[in-house]
Amino acid sequence: MGSEENTTNSEVYENQSRLKVTPPESRFYRWVLQKLISAAGDPPVRIRLWNGTVVCAPNHRYTINILSKSAFYKLLVHPDLYFGECYMSGELTVEGNLVSFLEDLYLHRALAQQRGGGLQRKLISKILTPVRKNTLEGSKKNIYSHYDIGNEFYQLWLDTEAMQYTCAYFPTESATLEQAQRAKLDHVCKKLRIGPNDTVVEAGCGWGGLARHIAKYYGARVHAYNISHEQIKFARQRAKEQGVDHLVKYVEDDYRNIKGRYDVFVSVGMLEHVGIDNFGALNKVITGALTPNGRGLIHSIGRNVPGQMNTWIQKRIFPGAQTPSLKQMMDIFENGFSVLDVENLRLHYAETLRHWLQRFEANLDQIKPMFDESFIRAWRLYLSGSIAAFSSGQLQLFQVVFARNRDNTIPLTRDHIYR
């Protein structure tokens, strides 16, 4: 996976003269590859085909090897989908650091889109890979395909204490993943001013770490909802082991079925799975759940402008997922609530993902008996691509604090967050 010397134009044409394919076919391949590189904003890459055809961008730092004719034509039709598909199957490889390559690709492609490109690619994505709906039944299927693949797998690379599969909060550059995830939980609890007299409802609780943290360190009672059976089973066992099961009730049900009234509503890392079309319904759920002086926090991956999640990620990693812009998120709050605080933790998520990827790679000997090579390559690409998406600004991480619009008990400063 090391770097390679640049290939001069004379070397490229010399390679072309040795091809066994006919000259017109060779010229066609080169023309298509040049168009693909141009459409991507001229990232510093060299593309090498199965038959020896090579096209280089100036000062290339990475090499993409397309190892079959079928992969070439798939990429031509739908690059957003088939780059991932072909990487999974081994029909496409990348020489050079994968994270750095994807960061360069995202940055160059963003520049190309600013110049007006990308419309055709977006239309193809919508037609060939429509977003799977997050109905009550659809959400169960979407979640099962990602979160119920085995707790043992996630335990190998998430933090050992709370099993947080969401953005951590790094108070210092030297903080460990465990320290950063605990700091994130405290950051959320302080923003919500949670105390021992509060009742809390959590929508989408994952493996239950936030609910246990609230009960153990803030003394509040928590009802935590989740539709992943494996996660709920794990969460209940951990709560019992930690002696907080009398304060935490894990409910295996959809957020749309939340019952009761609570002082606090919190959702960390679930909004991406709600679906933008369901934001109005989520507003009604929160409105019905919060007391008159209730307050809430939603923590979600987002983006600066509306757009679709990567097509391959939707298909292979997070079916049904959508990442909203702040403007789209306002559909949740603008009927009956006031937004009190918005924080962007984008760089914290990039750092969280670096820790996850390092642990994933370090534990491959334990992961390989669980899954095939295609799965491993898919998750390597997913984690690497996610680092690149946050570090390049393609994705954001928003924490939005809100309260009833007539609530005058809200704090006048942010001192309670940083004390």
C-alpha positions as CSV (number, residue, x, y, z in Angstrom):
1,M,0.0,0.0,0.0
2,G,3.0,2.3,-0.4
3,S,3.4,5.3,-2.8
4,E,4.6,4.8,-6.4
5,E,6.7,7.0,-8.7
6,N,4.8,9.3,-11.1
7,T,4.3,7.9,-14.6
8,T,5.3,10.3,-17.4
9,N,3.2,10.8,-20.5
10,S,5.8,9.0,-22.6
11,E,5.6,6.0,-20.3
12,V,1.9,6.0,-20.6
13,Y,1.9,5.9,-24.3
14,E,4.7,3.3,-24.3
15,N,2.4,1.1,-22.1
16,Q,-0.4,1.7,-24.5
17,S,1.6,0.4,-27.4
18,R,2.1,-2.9,-25.7
19,L,-1.6,-3.5,-25.1
20,K,-3.2,-6.5,-26.8
21,V,-6.5,-4.6,-27.2
22,T,-7.2,-2.7,-30.4
23,P,-6.1,0.9,-30.4
24,P,-9.8,2.3,-30.7
25,E,-10.7,0.3,-27.5
26,S,-7.6,1.6,-25.7
27,R,-8.4,5.2,-26.7
28,F,-12.0,4.7,-25.5
29,Y,-10.8,3.5,-22.1
30,R,-8.4,6.4,-21.7
31,W,-11.1,8.9,-22.8
32,V,-13.6,7.5,-20.2
33,L,-11.0,7.5,-17.4
34,Q,-10.1,11.1,-18.1
35,K,-13.7,12.0,-18.0
36,L,-14.2,10.2,-14.7
37,I,-11.1,12.0,-13.2
38,S,-12.4,15.4,-14.4
39,A,-15.9,14.8,-13.1
40,A,-14.4,14.1,-9.7
41,G,-12.6,17.4,-9.7
42,D,-9.2,16.1,-10.8
43,P,-8.0,14.4,-7.6
44,P,-4.3,13.4,-7.5
45,V,-4.9,9.8,-8.7
46,R,-3.6,7.3,-11.2
47,I,-6.1,4.8,-12.6
48,R,-4.8,1.5,-13.9
49,L,-7.0,-1.0,-15.7
50,W,-6.9,-4.8,-15.8
51,N,-5.3,-4.6,-19.3
52,G,-2.5,-2.2,-18.5
53,T,-4.2,1.0,-19.6
54,V,-3.1,3.9,-17.3
55,V,-4.3,7.5,-16.9
56,C,-2.7,9.9,-14.5
57,A,-3.8,13.1,-12.9
58,P,-1.0,15.6,-12.4
59,N,1.1,14.9,-9.2
60,H,-0.8,11.8,-8.4
61,R,-0.3,10.3,-4.9
62,Y,-2.7,7.3,-5.1
63,T,-3.3,4.5,-7.6
64,I,-6.8,3.0,-8.2
65,N,-6.6,-0.5,-9.8
66,I,-9.7,-1.5,-11.7
67,L,-9.2,-5.3,-12.1
68,S,-12.0,-6.3,-14.4
69,K,-14.0,-5.0,-17.4
70,S,-17.3,-5.5,-15.5
71,A,-16.0,-3.3,-12.7
72,F,-15.0,-0.6,-15.2
73,Y,-18.5,-0.5,-16.7
74,K,-20.2,-0.6,-13.3
75,L,-18.2,2.5,-12.2
76,L,-19.1,4.2,-15.4
77,V,-22.8,3.8,-14.7
78,H,-22.9,4.5,-11.0
79,P,-19.6,5.4,-9.4
80,D,-21.0,6.3,-6.0
81,L,-22.4,2.8,-5.6
82,Y,-20.0,0.6,-7.5
83,F,-16.8,2.1,-6.0
84,G,-17.8,0.5,-2.7
85,E,-19.2,-2.6,-4.3
86,C,-16.1,-3.3,-6.3
87,Y,-13.8,-2.5,-3.4
88,M,-15.8,-5.0,-1.3
89,S,-15.4,-7.7,-4.0
90,G,-11.7,-7.0,-4.6
91,E,-12.3,-5.9,-8.2
92,L,-11.0,-2.5,-7.2
93,T,-8.0,-1.7,-5.0
94,V,-6.4,1.5,-3.8
95,E,-2.6,1.9,-3.4
96,G,-1.8,4.6,-0.8
97,N,-3.4,5.6,2.5
98,L,-7.1,4.9,2.1
99,V,-8.3,7.7,4.5
100,S,-6.0,10.3,2.9
101,F,-7.2,9.2,-0.6
102,L,-10.8,9.5,0.4
103,E,-10.2,12.9,2.0
104,D,-8.6,14.2,-1.3
105,L,-11.5,12.7,-3.3
106,Y,-14.2,14.4,-1.2
107,L,-12.4,17.7,-1.3
108,H,-11.8,17.7,-5.1
109,R,-15.4,16.4,-5.8
110,A,-16.8,19.2,-3.6
111,L,-15.0,21.8,-5.7
112,A,-16.3,20.1,-8.9
113,Q,-19.9,20.3,-7.5
114,Q,-19.4,24.0,-6.7
115,R,-18.6,24.5,-10.4
116,G,-22.0,23.0,-11.3
117,G,-21.1,19.3,-11.7
118,G,-22.7,16.3,-10.0
119,L,-26.3,16.7,-11.1
120,Q,-26.3,13.6,-13.2
121,R,-24.7,11.6,-10.4
122,K,-27.4,12.7,-8.0
123,L,-30.2,11.8,-10.4
124,I,-28.7,8.3,-11.0
125,S,-28.4,7.8,-7.2
126,K,-32.1,8.6,-6.7
127,I,-33.2,6.4,-9.5
128,L,-31.0,3.3,-8.9
129,T,-30.8,3.4,-5.1
130,P,-33.9,4.9,-3.5
131,V,-33.9,5.5,0.2
132,R,-35.5,2.6,2.1
133,K,-38.5,4.0,4.1
134,N,-38.5,4.2,7.9
135,T,-42.0,2.9,8.5
136,L,-42.5,0.9,11.7
137,E,-41.8,-2.3,9.9
138,G,-39.2,-0.8,7.6
139,S,-37.2,0.6,10.6
140,K,-36.9,-2.8,12.2
141,K,-35.5,-4.3,9.0
142,N,-33.1,-1.4,8.5
143,I,-31.8,-1.6,12.1
144,Y,-31.5,-5.4,12.1
145,S,-29.1,-5.3,9.1
146,H,-26.6,-3.2,11.0
147,Y,-27.0,-3.3,14.8
148,D,-28.0,-7.0,15.3
149,I,-25.0,-8.5,13.6
150,G,-23.4,-9.5,16.9
151,N,-22.5,-7.6,20.1
152,E,-19.2,-9.5,20.2
153,F,-18.1,-7.7,17.0
154,Y,-18.8,-4.2,18.3
155,Q,-17.2,-4.9,21.7
156,L,-13.9,-5.4,19.8
157,W,-13.6,-1.8,18.7
158,L,-16.1,0.4,20.7
159,D,-15.2,1.8,24.1
160,T,-15.2,-0.8,26.8
161,E,-17.2,1.1,29.4
162,A,-20.4,2.4,27.8
163,M,-20.3,0.8,24.3
164,Q,-21.1,4.2,22.6
165,Y,-21.5,4.0,18.9
166,T,-21.8,7.7,18.5
167,C,-19.4,10.7,18.4
168,A,-17.2,11.1,21.5
169,Y,-16.1,14.4,23.1
170,F,-12.4,14.9,23.4
171,P,-11.6,17.4,26.2
172,T,-7.9,17.0,25.5
173,E,-6.0,15.8,22.5
174,S,-4.5,13.0,24.6
175,A,-7.8,11.6,25.9
176,T,-8.5,7.9,25.3
177,L,-11.6,6.7,23.6
178,E,-13.0,5.6,27.0
179,Q,-12.4,9.1,28.5
180,A,-13.8,10.9,25.5
181,Q,-17.0,8.8,25.5
182,R,-17.6,9.4,29.2
183,A,-16.9,13.1,28.6
184,K,-19.6,13.0,25.8
185,L,-22.1,11.5,28.2
186,D,-21.4,14.2,30.8
187,H,-21.5,16.9,28.2
188,V,-25.0,15.8,27.2
189,C,-26.2,15.5,30.8
190,K,-24.9,18.9,31.8
191,K,-26.5,20.6,28.8
192,L,-29.8,19.0,29.9
193,R,-29.3,20.0,33.6
194,I,-30.3,16.5,34.6
195,G,-30.8,16.0,38.4
196,P,-32.0,13.2,40.7
197,N,-35.7,14.4,40.6
198,D,-35.9,14.2,36.8
199,T,-37.6,11.6,34.6
200,V,-35.8,11.1,31.3
201,V,-36.9,9.4,28.1
202,E,-34.3,8.4,25.5
203,A,-35.2,7.6,21.9
204,G,-32.8,5.1,20.3
205,C,-30.6,4.0,23.2
206,G,-28.1,1.8,21.5
207,W,-26.4,-0.5,24.0
208,G,-27.8,1.6,26.8
209,G,-24.7,3.5,28.0
210,L,-26.3,6.9,28.3
211,A,-29.2,5.7,30.3
212,R,-27.0,3.8,32.7
213,H,-24.7,6.9,33.0
214,I,-27.7,9.1,33.8
215,A,-28.9,6.7,36.5
216,K,-25.5,6.1,38.1
217,Y,-24.1,9.6,38.2
218,Y,-27.1,11.9,38.1
219,G,-29.7,9.8,39.9
220,A,-32.6,10.3,37.4
221,R,-35.1,7.7,36.3
222,V,-34.8,6.7,32.6
223,H,-37.1,5.0,30.1
224,A,-34.9,4.1,27.1
225,Y,-36.5,3.0,23.8
226,N,-34.8,0.9,21.1
227,I,-35.9,-1.6,18.4
228,S,-32.7,-3.6,18.3
229,H,-33.3,-6.8,20.2
230,E,-29.6,-7.6,20.6
231,Q,-28.8,-4.1,22.0
232,I,-31.7,-4.2,24.4
233,K,-30.7,-7.6,25.8
234,F,-27.1,-6.3,26.3
235,A,-28.3,-3.1,27.9
236,R,-30.6,-4.9,30.4
237,Q,-27.8,-7.2,31.5
238,R,-25.3,-4.3,31.9
239,A,-27.8,-2.3,34.0
240,K,-28.3,-5.3,36.3
241,E,-24.6,-5.8,36.7
242,Q,-24.0,-2.2,37.5
243,G,-26.9,-2.1,40.0
244,V,-29.0,0.6,38.2
245,D,-31.8,-1.6,36.8
246,H,-34.2,-0.1,39.4
247,L,-33.7,3.3,37.8
248,V,-33.5,2.3,34.1
249,K,-36.2,0.7,32.1
250,Y,-35.2,-0.5,28.6
251,V,-38.2,-0.7,26.3
252,E,-37.9,-2.7,23.1
253,D,-40.1,-0.6,21.0
254,D,-40.1,2.2,18.4
255,Y,-39.7,5.8,19.4
256,R,-43.1,6.5,17.9
257,N,-44.7,4.5,20.6
258,I,-43.2,6.4,23.6
259,K,-45.7,6.7,26.4
260,G,-45.7,8.8,29.5
261,R,-44.6,12.4,30.5
262,Y,-41.0,13.3,31.2
263,D,-38.8,16.2,32.2
264,V,-36.2,15.4,29.6
265,F,-36.1,14.0,26.1
266,V,-32.8,12.9,24.7
267,S,-31.7,11.2,21.5
268,V,-28.1,10.6,20.6
269,G,-27.4,9.1,17.2
270,M,-30.9,8.1,16.3
271,L,-32.2,11.0,14.1
272,E,-30.2,9.7,11.1
273,H,-32.5,6.7,11.1
274,V,-35.8,8.6,11.5
275,G,-36.1,9.9,8.0
276,I,-36.6,13.5,7.1
277,D,-40.2,12.9,6.1
278,N,-40.9,11.8,9.7
279,F,-39.5,14.9,11.5
280,G,-43.0,16.3,11.9
281,A,-44.1,13.0,13.5
282,L,-41.1,13.2,15.8
283,N,-42.2,16.7,16.9
284,K,-45.6,15.3,17.9
285,V,-43.9,12.5,19.9
286,I,-41.7,15.0,21.8
287,T,-44.6,17.4,22.3
288,G,-46.6,14.7,23.9
289,A,-43.8,13.3,26.0
290,L,-42.4,16.5,27.6
291,T,-43.7,18.2,30.7
292,P,-44.5,22.0,30.5
293,N,-40.9,22.8,31.7
294,G,-39.4,19.9,29.8
295,R,-36.2,20.3,27.8
296,G,-34.5,18.1,25.2
297,L,-31.4,17.4,23.2
298,I,-30.9,15.8,19.8
299,H,-27.4,14.7,18.7
300,S,-27.2,13.8,15.0
301,I,-24.9,13.5,12.0
302,G,-25.9,16.3,9.6
303,R,-24.7,18.3,6.7
304,N,-24.3,21.9,5.7
305,V,-26.8,21.7,2.9
306,P,-29.5,19.2,2.1
307,G,-28.3,16.1,0.3
308,Q,-28.3,12.4,0.1
309,M,-26.1,10.0,2.1
310,N,-23.6,8.1,0.0
311,T,-25.4,5.5,-2.1
312,W,-23.2,2.6,-1.1
313,I,-23.4,3.5,2.6
314,Q,-27.2,3.4,2.3
315,K,-27.1,0.0,0.6
316,R,-24.5,-1.8,2.6
317,I,-24.1,0.0,6.0
318,F,-27.0,2.2,7.0
319,P,-30.1,1.3,4.9
320,G,-32.8,4.0,5.3
321,A,-30.4,6.5,6.8
322,Q,-30.6,10.2,6.0
323,T,-28.4,13.0,7.3
324,P,-30.3,16.3,7.6
325,S,-29.1,19.9,7.4
326,L,-29.8,22.2,10.3
327,K,-32.6,23.8,8.2
328,Q,-34.3,20.4,7.8
329,M,-33.9,19.7,11.5
330,M,-35.9,22.8,12.4
331,D,-39.0,20.9,11.3
332,I,-38.6,19.1,14.6
333,F,-38.5,22.3,16.8
334,E,-40.4,25.1,15.1
335,N,-43.8,24.0,16.4
336,G,-43.9,24.6,20.1
337,F,-40.1,24.7,21.0
338,S,-37.3,27.1,21.1
339,V,-33.7,26.2,20.2
340,L,-31.4,27.1,23.0
341,D,-28.0,25.9,21.9
342,V,-26.4,24.4,18.8
343,E,-22.9,22.9,18.8
344,N,-21.0,21.3,16.0
345,L,-18.7,18.4,17.0
346,R,-17.5,17.5,13.5
347,L,-13.8,17.2,14.4
348,H,-14.6,15.1,17.5
349,Y,-16.4,12.6,15.3
350,A,-13.4,12.4,12.9
351,E,-11.2,11.6,15.9
352,T,-13.7,9.1,17.3
353,L,-13.7,7.3,14.0
354,R,-9.9,7.2,13.9
355,H,-9.9,5.4,17.2
356,W,-12.6,2.9,15.9
357,L,-10.6,2.2,12.8
358,Q,-7.4,1.6,14.7
359,R,-9.1,-0.8,17.0
360,F,-10.9,-2.5,14.1
361,E,-7.6,-3.1,12.3
362,A,-5.9,-4.2,15.6
363,N,-8.5,-6.9,16.2
364,L,-8.7,-8.4,12.7
365,D,-7.6,-11.8,14.0
366,Q,-10.7,-12.0,16.1
367,I,-13.0,-10.5,13.4
368,K,-12.0,-12.7,10.5
369,P,-13.6,-15.9,12.0
370,M,-16.9,-14.0,12.4
371,F,-17.2,-12.5,8.9
372,D,-15.9,-13.0,5.3
373,E,-13.3,-10.9,3.6
374,S,-16.0,-8.9,1.7
375,F,-17.5,-7.8,5.1
376,I,-14.1,-6.7,6.4
377,R,-13.3,-4.7,3.3
378,A,-16.7,-3.1,3.5
379,W,-16.2,-2.0,7.1
380,R,-12.7,-0.8,6.4
381,L,-14.1,1.4,3.6
382,Y,-17.0,2.6,5.7
383,L,-14.8,3.6,8.7
384,S,-12.2,5.2,6.5
385,G,-14.7,7.0,4.4
386,S,-16.5,8.3,7.5
387,I,-13.2,9.8,8.8
388,A,-12.7,11.5,5.5
389,A,-16.3,12.8,5.3
390,F,-16.0,14.5,8.7
391,S,-12.4,15.8,8.3
392,S,-13.3,17.2,4.9
393,G,-16.5,18.8,6.1
394,Q,-18.8,16.7,4.0
395,L,-20.6,15.6,7.2
396,Q,-21.2,17.5,10.4
397,L,-22.3,16.5,13.9
398,F,-24.9,18.7,15.5
399,Q,-26.1,18.8,19.1
400,V,-29.3,20.8,19.5
401,V,-30.7,21.7,22.9
402,F,-34.3,22.9,23.0
403,A,-37.2,23.7,25.4
404,R,-40.8,24.7,25.4
405,N,-41.1,28.1,23.9
406,R,-42.7,29.6,27.1
407,D,-40.2,28.1,29.5
408,N,-38.5,30.9,31.5
409,T,-36.5,28.5,33.8
410,I,-33.8,28.2,31.1
411,P,-30.3,29.2,32.3
412,L,-29.0,32.7,31.3
413,T,-25.5,31.5,30.5
414,R,-23.6,28.3,29.5
415,D,-21.8,28.0,32.8
416,H,-23.6,24.9,33.8
417,I,-22.1,23.0,30.8
418,Y,-18.4,23.8,31.6
419,R,-18.4,24.0,35.4
